[in-house]
Every structure is written in structure tokens, then in C-alpha cells.
């Protein structure tokens, strides 16, 4: 039998007039839907999305401000078994984000089979005293009986403050999830101005938007061996000129991204430019270049140059 504390509607029913604030680490397996969920909660696109796992590489703070309070979500890379130094950095970033936060939001993909990956995350959660809320994502793909079995299964694995079935894609029950999160927060200050939605600079977001289009258009031909660097941003009278460098590991990958007659690269640029214009609120001239840097994911100097890792060990 499920205990009352595990029924999401009970935890979400209480409301308070006090201003609450705090930090929430969003963790889960690759492709669990973390970025999709946060974009929905924020009401705008801040994080890039892809149907490929391990899309998020850095810890990105997303800021949600309402009359009742402010939540700073820490979007993290999917927790997985790393195969290179970039992967080690990504998993380390996710683990580090769980420290000194007020709440952990654990997102699970209901359409995926339960396996060692989830067992590993749950083992980590058992070692922390931080309150954890479990969001069971993609509820729209299950019937009621299947969902109840999943809820029952996970409720026996860890001491979750609440288990909330949601659909990040459709928005189903995400308001309830937000209620649950606010109920776990204490009274606190407004850490960021109410009009800010991320702590990341515009250059970082522009680079991510370009990387998203590469992932979307190259399908499985290009794995996660690309990096994007914004080399130059010039504000002209009528537009903003952006120069971006797409880094790959092999010449064959460079050819795929450029495409026959440069058509693929032009399409990547066209789609990325639209999103960057929406971000900046200004016409944009986007110039893309592709460069080969062999085995850059295993080179510490390259990782630092491309925005991953720390300056000091």
C-alpha cells in the first residue's frame, strides 16, 4: 500500500503566502527529459533539446520566479558510465550539483526499462540527507495500471518526499510538481532579478543553440563528439554578427556537417539563426566554420578551451 505522503495531490494542496526560495538539482539518466521539463516550467526555451542522450554537458542554472517564490533549478548532464574525459566531467558535474542544494528532483523516463543506471542513482540518493522528489516522466505513454506499478516499484526503493507522474512534453501534472517543490522550500530571499531565467551568458546559449541543430540534423551520423565555440559577436547598427566554430574529431564528421555543396551547414545555420534571433531580439548574421580537433574529448586543454572542466585541477 502507498502511504499518504507518496500521493502527490496531498503534498501539493498546501499554499503559503510567504516568499520561498531555494536551489533544486535536477538529475536523472541521459534522455530522461530534464531539459524538456525545465523549458516547460520556465515557459520559454532556455535549454537545448535532442532525442539523443547526453545532450546537456554543463550545469546550467534556470531561474523560475513567481509571486510565491523563486526556484533556481540546476540542470545537469545525464548520469551515465563515462567513456572519455568529457564524460567524466559531465558525470562529476551532476554529482557535484547534489551537494548544498535544498531539493533534489530526480527525473525518470517511464518508457525506459529499469536497469543498473537507475540503481546507481538511487544508491547515490540513499547516501544524501537532501529531500528528494521523484518525477516519473512520459506518463502519457502508460495506462493507469502500468503507472501504478511503476509508482509502487519506486516508492519501495528510496524515501522520496513525493512521487509525481508527469509529462514534460504535454505539461501534464507539471503544475502539481511545482507545488510539491515549493512546499519543500523554506522562506528565503530573491537570489536573482525576477526577469532573469538563466545564469549563463548569451554566448553560451548561442553556442548551445548551434550544437542543438547539429544534433538534430545529423541524426546518428555524428555522435556527441562536437563542440561549439562562439568566437566573435559584433553588434552592428541593423543586426548582430555572430561567428561560431563547430569542432569535430574526424575529417569524415566535418564532411557530414558541411554536406554536399555546403547544404547541411547552411541548414544548420538557418535554424540556429532563427533561435538566436529570438534570444537576442535582433536580426542576426550567423557565420559557421567547421574545424577538426582529433580526440578533443580526451584532452584536458581542449576541454577547458571549449568550456568544459576547470582551470585548476
C-alpha positions in Angstrom: 0.0 0.0 0.0 1.2 3.5 -0.8 1.5 5.9 2.2 -0.4 9.2 2.0 2.9 11.1 1.8 3.5 9.4 -1.5 0.3 10.8 -3.1 1.3 13.9 -4.9 -2.0 15.7 -4.6 -1.7 15.8 -0.8 1.7 17.5 -0.8 0.6 20.0 -3.5 -2.6 21.1 -1.8 -1.0 23.4 0.8 -0.3 27.0 -0.1 1.6 29.7 1.7 1.8 33.5 1.3 5.4 33.6 2.4 8.2 34.1 -0.2 10.0 30.8 -0.6 13.3 30.3 -2.4 16.0 27.7 -2.9 18.1 25.6 -5.2 16.9 22.4 -6.8 19.3 19.9 -8.5 17.7 18.2 -11.5 19.3 14.7 -12.0 18.5 11.6 -14.0 19.7 9.2 -16.7 20.5 10.6 -20.1 17.4 11.5 -22.2 15.1 11.4 -19.2 13.5 14.7 -20.3 15.1 17.0 -17.8 15.7 19.9 -20.3 12.2 19.5 -21.8 10.7 19.7 -18.3 12.6 22.8 -17.3 11.8 24.6 -20.6 8.2 23.9 -19.9 8.3 25.1 -16.3 10.1 28.3 -17.4 7.7 28.9 -20.2 10.4 29.5 -22.8 13.3 27.7 -24.4 16.5 28.1 -22.3 18.0 24.6 -22.7 18.7 22.7 -25.9 16.8 19.5 -26.6 17.6 16.4 -28.6 16.3 12.9 -28.9 19.9 11.8 -28.3 21.2 11.1 -24.8 23.8 13.2 -23.1 22.7 16.4 -24.7 23.3 18.5 -21.6 27.0 18.8 -20.8 27.3 21.7 -18.3 25.5 22.5 -15.1 23.1 25.3 -16.1 21.1 27.3 -13.6 17.5 28.0 -14.7 15.6 30.6 -12.7 11.8 30.5 -12.1 10.3 33.5 -10.3 6.7 33.7 -9.2 4.8 35.7 -6.6 5.2 32.8 -4.1 8.9 32.5 -4.5 12.0 31.7 -6.7 13.3 28.4 -7.6 16.9 28.0 -9.1 17.0 24.8 -11.0 20.4 23.2 -11.7 20.0 21.3 -14.9 22.7 18.7 -15.0 24.2 16.2 -17.5 22.6 12.8 -17.5 24.3 10.3 -15.2 26.0 7.6 -17.2 29.1 5.4 -17.4 31.7 7.8 -18.8 33.8 6.6 -21.8 36.1 9.7 -22.1 37.3 12.6 -20.0 34.3 14.7 -21.3 32.0 12.0 -19.9 33.9 12.0 -16.6 33.4 15.8 -16.4 29.7 15.5 -17.2 29.0 12.9 -14.5 31.2 14.7 -12.0 29.2 17.9 -12.7 25.9 16.0 -12.0 27.2 14.6 -8.7 28.6 17.9 -7.5 25.3 19.6 -8.1 23.6 17.4 -5.5 25.7 19.0 -2.7 24.4 22.0 -0.8 21.1 22.2 -2.6 17.7 22.4 -0.9 15.9 19.7 -3.0 16.9 17.0 -5.5 14.5 16.5 -8.4 15.1 13.0 -9.8 13.5 12.6 -13.3 12.9 9.1 -14.6 11.8 8.1 -18.1 8.9 5.7 -17.7 9.3 4.4 -21.2 12.8 3.0 -20.5 13.4 -0.3 -18.7 14.7 -0.1 -15.1 18.3 -1.1 -15.0 21.8 -0.5 -13.5 21.7 3.2 -14.3 18.7 3.9 -12.1 20.1 1.6 -9.4 23.2 3.6 -9.4 21.4 6.9 -9.0 19.1 5.5 -6.2 22.2 4.3 -4.4 23.6 7.8 -4.5 20.3 9.3 -3.2 20.3 6.9 -0.2 23.6 8.5 0.8 22.3 12.1 0.9 20.0 13.7 3.5 18.7 16.2 1.0 15.0 15.9 0.3 14.3 14.2 -3.0 11.2 14.5 -5.2 10.7 11.8 -7.9 9.2 12.9 -11.2 8.1 10.0 -13.3 8.2 11.4 -16.8 6.3 10.4 -20.0 3.2 9.3 -18.1 1.3 9.9 -21.4 2.8 6.6 -22.7 1.4 4.4 -19.9 -2.0 3.3 -18.9 -3.2 3.7 -15.3 -2.4 0.1 -14.2 1.2 0.3 -15.6 1.7 3.7 -13.9 0.6 2.4 -10.5 3.0 -0.5 -10.8 5.8 2.0 -11.5 4.9 4.2 -8.6 4.7 1.2 -6.3 8.1 0.0 -7.5 9.9 3.2 -7.0 8.2 4.0 -3.7 9.9 1.0 -2.2 13.4 2.0 -3.3 14.0 5.2 -1.5 12.5 7.7 0.9 11.1 10.1 -1.7 9.2 13.2 -0.3 6.8 12.8 -3.2 6.3 10.8 -6.4 4.8 12.9 -9.2 3.8 11.3 -12.5 4.2 13.9 -15.2 4.6 14.5 -18.9 7.3 17.1 -19.7 6.1 17.1 -23.3 2.5 17.8 -22.8 2.8 19.6 -19.4 0.5 17.1 -17.6 0.8 17.4 -13.8 3.8 19.8 -14.0 1.9 22.4 -12.0 1.5 19.9 -9.3 5.2 19.1 -9.4 6.0 22.8 -9.0 3.6 22.9 -6.0 5.5 20.0 -4.4 8.8 21.6 -4.9 7.7 24.9 -3.4 6.4 23.1 -0.4 9.9 21.7 0.2 11.5 25.1 0.2 11.8 27.5 3.2 11.4 31.2 3.4 14.2 32.9 1.6 15.4 35.9 -0.5 15.2 36.5 -4.2 18.6 35.4 -5.4 18.2 36.8 -9.0 16.3 39.6 -10.6 12.8 38.5 -11.4 13.3 38.9 -15.2 16.4 36.6 -15.3 15.8 33.0 -16.5 19.4 31.7 -16.5 22.8 32.5 -15.1 24.5 31.6 -18.4 25.9 34.4 -20.7 24.3 34.9 -24.1 27.4 33.4 -25.8 27.0 30.1 -24.0 23.3 29.9 -25.0 24.1 30.8 -28.6 26.7 28.0 -28.8 24.2 25.6 -27.4 21.6 26.5 -29.9 24.1 25.8 -32.8 25.0 22.5 -31.2 21.4 21.5 -30.9 20.8 22.0 -34.6 23.9 19.9 -35.4 22.5 17.1 -33.3 19.0 17.4 -34.8 20.1 17.4 -38.5 23.0 14.9 -38.4 21.0 12.1 -36.6 23.2 9.2 -35.7 25.9 10.1 -38.2 27.6 12.4 -35.7 27.8 11.2 -32.1 28.4 13.6 -29.2 31.9 14.4 -30.5 31.1 18.1 -31.4 31.8 21.3 -29.5 30.7 24.8 -30.5 32.6 27.9 -29.6 31.3 31.5 -30.2 34.5 33.2 -31.4 33.1 36.7 -32.1 30.0 38.8 -31.6 29.7 42.2 -33.2 26.7 44.5 -32.7 26.1 46.4 -35.9 23.5 49.2 -36.5 20.9 46.9 -38.0 22.0 43.4 -36.9 24.3 41.3 -34.7 27.1 39.4 -36.4 28.0 36.1 -34.8 30.9 33.9 -35.8 30.8 30.3 -34.5 33.2 27.4 -34.7 32.0 23.8 -34.8 34.7 21.4 -33.6 34.7 17.7 -34.6 37.1 14.9 -34.0 37.4 13.4 -37.6 37.6 14.7 -41.2 34.6 12.4 -42.0 32.5 14.2 -39.4 33.5 17.5 -40.9 32.3 16.4 -44.3 28.9 15.2 -42.9 28.3 18.5 -41.1 29.2 20.6 -44.2 27.2 18.3 -46.6 27.1 18.3 -50.3 27.8 21.8 -51.6 27.6 23.1 -48.1 23.8 22.5 -47.9 23.9 20.8 -44.5 25.9 23.6 -42.8 23.6 26.2 -44.4 20.6 24.5 -42.9 22.2 24.2 -39.5 23.0 27.9 -39.7 19.5 28.9 -40.9 17.8 27.1 -38.0 20.3 28.2 -35.4 20.0 31.8 -36.6 16.2 31.8 -36.0 16.6 30.7 -32.4 19.5 33.2 -31.8 17.4 36.0 -33.2 14.6 35.0 -30.8 17.1 35.1 -28.0 18.7 38.4 -28.8 15.5 40.1 -30.2 17.5 41.3 -33.2 18.4 40.3 -36.8 21.4 38.1 -36.8 24.1 37.2 -39.4 25.5 33.9 -38.4 28.8 32.6 -39.8 29.7 29.0 -39.2 33.0 27.3 -39.6 34.0 23.6 -39.0 37.3 22.5 -37.6 38.8 19.1 -36.8 40.5 18.6 -33.4 41.4 15.0 -33.0 40.3 13.3 -29.8 39.4 16.6 -28.2 37.1 14.9 -25.6 40.1 13.3 -24.0 42.4 16.3 -24.0 42.2 18.5 -20.9 43.4 21.6 -22.7 40.7 21.2 -25.3 38.0 20.6 -22.7 38.9 23.8 -20.9 39.1 25.8 -24.2 35.7 24.6 -25.2 34.0 25.4 -21.8 34.3 22.1 -20.0 36.3 21.3 -16.9 38.0 23.7 -14.5 41.0 25.9 -14.9 42.7 24.2 -12.0 42.8 20.6 -11.0 
